[in-house]
Amino acid sequence: MFQIKKICCIGAGYVGGPTCSVIAHMCPEIRVTVVDVNESRIKAWNSDTLPIYEPGLKEVVESCRGKNLFFSTDIDSAIKEADLVFISVLSNPEFLAEGTAVRDLKQPDRVLIGGDETPEGQRAIQSLCAVYEHWVPKSRIITTNTWSSELSKLAANAFLAQRISSINSISALCEATGADVEEVARAIGMDQRIGSKFLKASVGFGGSCFQKDVLNLVYLCEALNLPEVASYWQQVIDMNEYQRRRFACRIIDCLFNTVTGKKIALLGFSFKKDTGDTRESSSIYISKYLMDEGAKLYIYDPKVLKEQIIQDLSQPSISENDPERVSDLVTVTNDPYETCKGAHALVICTEWDMFKNLNYEKIYCEMLKPAFIFDGRRVLDHLHPKLQNIGFQIETIGKKVTTPRIPFTPAAGVPKIILTEPPAKKAKV
């Protein structure tokens, strides 16, 4: 069997960078070169400040960078010298969860390797298997044909996204009936046939993979004349958009049916905790809906750069082709207390652990009254009695918090967000 001594990975992003860093870390005898056309990204990989944040990644990179791990823009040379290029004659889809990517790579549930059913394809599969076998048990390495590996990737993410949309649909029902979606999720999650993972109601899923892979599945089904199957999976995306829109409507409704000119503090902008990735983050869309109503947004995230937040909110589809409104309505801060000072409402969009330990008495004293907390991630459940005693009005996902709501008469104006309006169907990828 041919032995791999040099690997080239094309693309130094959220997948290529961590994956090949761990391969180099676990296989010190293999020279791994990660290449990219983006010079600034490669410079960041070669610096003390990596271009992406993942717990444990910096330590892995520093342990082998300059020894058997290299980052370069010289793509042609790296390809010519490599014994294996990710991905050329085979398919090796990743199953990483951002925030736990290093752990997922070192202790994977499975490694899936697909390739052509030809002698060359099978040799390539076995060569890559030998790389992973340095630290992954053979029983966890699955080999398939190319189509099976690609569909396995799409189906896995579609099933996970489906679970999130399913529990989010139940959260709306819980709010209407008085049930608590956390209690419902715990009850059904104890059924071993269902399990408890990915049953956390929230403002919706984000990240680069779930929506992209579900839409790819929808497109594939439509192309293969399976409209019923395509429609089924499209509902997963539609429910996710509905949940975001519903949460934004709730904020507007509670703030006396208008947020025009009101300061709203958004805590968290990444799509989940322990990552700086904002791709398809629900925070982007909630910000859009509130900006559409003229709200003044003050945004804080411990890992997302100001430039990234402004870039995300300046996309034509988010800014309504008016990037100037972002500069007028959005302020990015580097301190959560400054973010909340003088705000009408505090909105938690990302489940960063630090948000559980903020000094909410201080925050309440510096907010306008009545002071609202909208917990889109259910991170403050254990603090509800304390927060109510402080004086906060609390709104959360999938539960009616038993506190007298301050009465109000809705203003004559109607929010631009129409909850019953079906979400726009996104273009297929």
C-alpha positions in Angstrom: 0.0 0.0 0.0 1.3 3.5 -0.9 2.3 5.4 2.2 1.3 9.1 2.5 4.2 11.3 3.5 3.1 14.7 2.2 -0.5 16.1 2.3 -1.7 19.3 0.7 -5.0 20.9 1.8 -6.6 23.5 -0.4 -8.4 26.0 1.7 -7.4 27.4 5.1 -10.9 28.0 6.4 -13.0 26.6 9.2 -12.6 23.0 8.0 -9.2 22.8 6.3 -7.3 24.7 8.9 -8.3 22.7 12.0 -8.6 19.3 10.2 -5.1 19.4 8.8 -3.6 20.9 12.0 -4.9 17.9 13.9 -3.6 15.5 11.2 -0.2 17.1 11.5 -0.4 16.9 15.3 -1.4 13.3 15.3 1.0 12.2 12.5 4.4 13.9 13.1 6.0 11.9 10.3 3.6 13.4 7.7 4.3 16.9 6.2 1.1 18.8 6.0 0.8 22.0 3.9 -2.4 24.1 4.0 -2.7 26.5 1.1 -5.0 29.4 0.3 -5.2 32.3 -2.2 -6.1 34.6 0.7 -2.7 36.1 1.8 -4.0 37.7 4.9 -5.6 34.5 6.1 -2.3 32.6 5.6 -0.4 35.3 7.5 -2.9 34.9 10.3 -2.3 31.2 10.4 1.4 31.9 10.7 1.0 34.5 13.4 0.1 34.4 17.1 -3.5 35.4 16.3 -5.2 32.6 14.3 -7.9 33.6 11.8 -10.5 31.5 13.6 -11.3 30.7 17.2 -11.7 27.2 18.4 -10.9 25.9 21.9 -7.6 24.1 21.9 -6.7 24.9 18.3 -4.0 27.4 19.0 -2.1 24.9 21.1 -2.4 22.2 18.4 -1.1 24.6 15.7 1.8 25.9 17.8 2.9 22.4 18.6 3.6 21.5 15.0 3.7 24.7 12.9 7.1 25.0 11.3 7.9 21.3 12.0 5.5 19.3 9.9 2.7 21.9 9.5 2.9 24.7 7.1 0.6 27.4 5.8 1.4 28.9 2.3 0.0 30.7 -0.7 2.2 28.7 -3.1 -0.6 26.4 -4.2 1.1 25.0 -7.3 4.2 23.8 -5.5 2.2 22.3 -2.6 0.0 20.3 -5.0 3.0 19.0 -7.1 4.9 17.8 -4.0 1.9 16.2 -2.3 1.1 12.5 -2.1 -2.5 13.3 -1.3 -4.6 16.5 -1.9 -7.8 17.2 0.0 -10.1 16.5 -1.9 -9.2 15.1 -5.3 -10.0 11.4 -6.1 -12.1 10.7 -3.1 -14.6 12.3 -0.7 -13.9 12.7 3.0 -16.7 14.8 4.4 -16.2 16.4 7.8 -18.6 16.1 10.7 -17.2 18.9 12.9 -19.2 21.0 15.3 -17.8 24.5 15.7 -16.8 25.1 19.3 -15.7 21.4 19.7 -13.9 20.9 16.4 -10.5 19.9 17.9 -12.2 17.4 20.2 -14.3 16.1 17.3 -11.2 15.6 15.2 -9.2 13.8 17.9 -12.1 11.7 19.1 -14.5 11.3 16.1 -17.7 9.3 16.2 -16.7 8.1 12.8 -14.5 9.0 9.8 -16.3 8.6 6.5 -14.2 8.1 3.4 -15.8 7.7 -0.1 -14.2 7.0 -3.4 -14.5 5.6 -6.9 -15.2 1.9 -7.1 -12.1 1.5 -9.3 -8.7 0.0 -8.4 -7.2 3.6 -8.2 -10.1 4.8 -6.1 -9.8 1.9 -3.7 -6.1 2.5 -3.3 -6.7 6.1 -2.6 -9.3 5.2 0.1 -6.9 2.8 1.8 -4.1 5.3 1.8 -6.2 7.9 3.5 -7.5 5.2 5.9 -3.9 4.6 6.9 -3.5 8.3 7.8 -6.5 8.3 10.1 -5.6 5.0 11.7 -2.7 6.7 13.4 -5.3 7.7 16.1 -8.8 6.5 15.0 -9.8 2.9 15.7 -10.5 1.0 12.4 -14.0 0.2 13.6 -14.8 4.0 13.4 -13.5 4.4 9.8 -16.3 3.9 7.2 -15.6 3.4 3.5 -18.3 3.9 0.9 -18.7 5.0 -2.7 -18.6 8.7 -3.5 -22.4 9.2 -3.7 -23.0 7.5 -0.3 -20.4 9.6 1.4 -21.8 12.9 0.0 -25.4 12.0 0.8 -24.4 10.8 4.3 -23.0 14.3 4.9 -26.1 16.1 3.6 -28.5 13.7 5.4 -26.6 14.0 8.8 -26.9 17.8 8.8 -30.5 17.7 7.5 -31.5 15.4 10.4 -29.8 17.6 13.0 -31.4 20.8 11.5 -34.8 19.0 11.4 -34.6 18.3 15.2 -33.9 21.9 16.0 -36.8 23.1 13.8 -39.0 20.4 15.3 -38.4 21.5 18.9 -38.6 25.2 17.9 -42.1 24.5 16.4 -43.1 22.9 19.8 -41.7 26.1 21.5 -44.3 28.2 19.8 -47.0 25.8 20.9 -45.7 25.9 24.5 -45.9 29.6 24.6 -49.5 29.5 23.5 -50.5 26.8 26.0 -48.4 27.5 29.1 -46.2 24.5 28.7 -42.4 24.8 29.1 -40.4 23.5 26.1 -37.5 22.6 28.3 -39.7 20.2 30.3 -41.2 18.8 27.1 -37.7 18.3 25.6 -36.5 16.6 28.7 -39.5 14.3 28.7 -39.2 13.2 25.1 -35.4 13.1 25.2 -35.5 10.4 27.8 -37.1 8.1 25.3 -34.1 6.2 24.0 -35.6 6.0 20.6 -35.4 9.8 20.4 -32.5 10.9 22.6 -31.8 14.3 24.1 -29.4 15.9 21.8 -30.3 18.8 19.5 -33.6 19.4 21.4 -32.7 22.8 22.7 -35.2 25.4 21.6 -33.7 28.8 20.6 -33.9 31.6 18.1 -32.9 29.1 15.3 -29.9 27.3 13.9 -27.1 29.0 12.1 -23.6 28.2 10.8 -22.3 27.4 7.4 -23.5 23.8 7.1 -27.1 23.3 8.2 -28.9 25.7 5.8 -26.5 25.0 3.0 -26.7 21.3 3.2 -30.5 21.2 3.6 -30.9 23.5 0.6 -28.5 21.3 -1.4 -30.7 18.4 -0.4 -33.8 20.3 -1.6 -32.1 21.2 -4.9 -31.0 17.6 -5.5 -34.5 16.3 -4.9 -36.0 18.9 -7.2 -33.5 18.1 -9.9 -34.3 14.4 -9.6 -38.0 15.0 -9.8 -38.8 14.3 -6.2 -40.9 17.4 -5.4 -42.6 15.9 -2.3 -39.2 15.1 -0.7 -37.9 18.6 -1.6 -41.0 20.2 0.0 -40.5 18.2 3.2 -36.9 19.4 3.7 -37.7 23.0 2.6 -40.0 23.1 5.7 -37.0 22.7 8.0 -35.6 26.0 6.6 -39.0 27.7 6.6 -39.5 26.9 10.3 -36.1 28.2 11.1 -36.9 31.5 9.5 -40.3 31.6 11.2 -38.7 31.2 14.6 -36.3 34.1 14.0 -39.2 36.3 12.7 -41.4 35.3 15.6 -38.8 36.2 18.2 -38.3 39.7 16.6 -42.0 40.2 16.6 -42.2 39.4 20.3 -39.5 42.0 21.1 -41.5 44.7 19.2 -44.8 43.6 20.7 -43.4 43.8 24.3 -41.8 47.2 23.7 -45.3 48.7 23.2 -45.5 47.8 19.5 -42.6 50.0 18.4 -38.8 50.0 18.6 -38.2 53.0 16.4 -35.4 55.0 17.9 -35.1 52.7 20.9 -31.8 51.3 22.1 -31.7 47.5 22.0 -28.7 45.7 23.4 -27.8 42.5 21.6 -25.6 40.1 23.5 -23.9 37.6 21.2 -23.5 37.7 17.4 -21.7 34.4 16.6 -24.1 31.6 15.6 -23.2 29.6 18.7 -20.9 29.9 21.7 -17.2 29.1 21.6 -16.7 30.2 18.0 -16.2 33.5 16.2 -18.1 32.3 13.2 -21.1 34.4 12.2 -22.2 32.7 9.0 -26.0 32.4 8.9 -26.2 33.5 12.5 -29.7 34.1 13.8 -28.3 37.4 15.2 -27.9 38.7 11.7 -31.6 38.2 10.9 -32.9 39.4 14.2 -30.8 42.5 13.8 -32.3 43.0 10.3 -35.8 42.8 11.5 -35.2 45.3 14.3 -33.3 47.6 11.9 -36.3 47.4 9.6 -38.3 48.9 12.4 -35.8 51.7 13.1 -34.2 50.2 16.3 -30.8 51.5 17.5 -28.8 48.4 18.0 -25.8 48.1 20.4 -24.0 44.8 19.8 -21.5 42.9 21.9 -19.8 39.6 21.3 -16.6 38.4 23.0 -15.1 36.8 19.9 -16.5 38.5 16.8 -14.7 41.5 15.5 -16.5 44.8 14.8 -15.6 44.6 11.2 -17.2 41.2 10.8 -20.4 42.4 12.4 -20.6 45.5 10.2 -19.9 43.4 7.1 -22.6 40.9 7.9 -25.2 43.6 8.5 -24.2 45.5 5.4 -25.0 42.7 3.0 -27.6 44.0 0.5 -30.2 41.4 1.6 -29.8 42.5 5.2 -29.3 46.3 4.8 -32.1 46.5 2.2 -29.4 47.9 -0.2 -28.9 50.8 2.2 -25.6 50.3 4.0 -25.8 53.8 5.4 -28.5 52.6 7.7 -26.1 50.3 9.4 -23.8 53.1 10.3 -26.8 55.1 11.6 -28.4 52.3 13.6 -25.6 49.9 14.7 -22.9 50.4 17.3 -20.5 47.6 18.2 -19.1 47.7 21.7 -16.3 45.8 23.5 -18.1 45.8 26.9 -21.4 44.1 27.8 -22.2 46.7 30.4 -21.7 49.6 28.0 -23.9 47.7 25.5 -26.8 47.6 28.0 -26.4 51.1 29.4 -29.5 53.2 28.6 -31.1 50.3 26.7 -34.9 49.6 26.6 -34.2 45.9 26.2 -31.4 43.3 26.5 -31.6 40.5 23.9 -29.4 37.4 24.3 -28.8 35.8 20.9 -25.8 33.6 21.6 -25.4 31.2 24.6 -22.0 32.5 25.8 -21.3 31.2 29.3 -20.2 34.7 30.4 -23.8 36.0 30.0 -24.9 33.8 32.9 -22.5 35.6 35.3 -23.1 39.3 34.4 -24.0 41.7 37.2 -27.6 42.1 36.4 -28.3 44.4 39.2 -25.8 46.9 37.8 -27.3 46.4 34.3 -30.9 47.0 35.5 -29.9 50.2 37.3 -28.4 51.6 34.1 -31.3 50.5 31.7 -34.4 52.5 30.9 -37.6 51.3 32.7 -39.4 49.1 32.2 -36.3 47.0 31.5 -36.8 43.9 29.4 -34.7 40.8 28.9 -35.4 38.6 25.9 -33.5 35.3 26.4 -33.3 33.7 22.9 -31.1 30.9 24.2 -32.6 30.0 27.6 -29.3 30.7 29.4 -30.9 32.6 32.2 -33.6 30.1 33.3 -31.9 29.6 36.7 -31.9 33.3 37.3 -35.5 34.1 36.6 -36.6 34.6 40.3 -33.6 36.8 41.0 -34.1 38.8 37.8 -37.8 39.3 38.5 -36.9 40.5 42.1 -34.5 43.0 40.6 -37.3 44.3 38.4 -36.8 42.9 34.9 -39.6 41.9 32.6 -38.5 38.5 31.2 -39.4 36.9 27.9 -37.9 33.6 26.8 -38.3 30.9 24.2 -40.9 28.3 24.7 -42.2 29.4 28.1 -44.5 32.0 29.7 -42.6 33.5 32.6 -45.2 34.0 35.3 -45.0 37.7 36.0 -47.5 40.5 35.5 -46.9 42.1 32.2 -47.0 45.9 32.2 -50.2 46.9 30.4 -50.0 48.9 27.3 -52.2 50.2 24.4 -50.7 49.2 21.1 -49.7 52.1 18.9 -51.6 52.7 15.7 -48.6 51.8 13.6 -48.2 48.2 12.6 -44.7 46.6 12.5 -43.3 45.9 9.1 -42.6 42.3 10.1 -45.6 40.2 9.2 -45.5 37.0 11.2 -48.0 35.2 9.0 -46.2 36.1 5.9 -44.4 32.9 4.5 -40.6 33.2 4.6 -39.0 34.0 1.2 -37.6 30.8 -0.3 -33.9 31.1 -0.6 -32.1 30.5 -3.8 -30.7 27.0 -4.1 -27.0 26.6 -3.6 
